[in-house]
Amino acid sequence: MTDALVNLHTFDNRQEADLAKGALEANGIHAIVSSDDAGSQEVSLQFVRGAKLFVKREDEQLAKEVLKLP
């Protein structure tokens, strides 16, 4: 078992990433959202760089199925 994380998907904003995280966690998949918004001081940065959703490598396939990602 490995704890390596993979970027499952980059969403346009934090809200979409948080919704996806909730769907994954409801299915028993731990997920982490990362968005660079300067500590919530520059929220517009997430619209440029997006919000990344990370999962453990071993959960990647199941997570894609849950979120219907290619």
Secondary structure, 3 states (H helix, E strand, C coil): CCCCEEEEEEECCHHHHHHHHHHHHHCCCCEEEEECCCCCCCCCHHHHHCEEEEEEHHHHHHHHHHHCCC
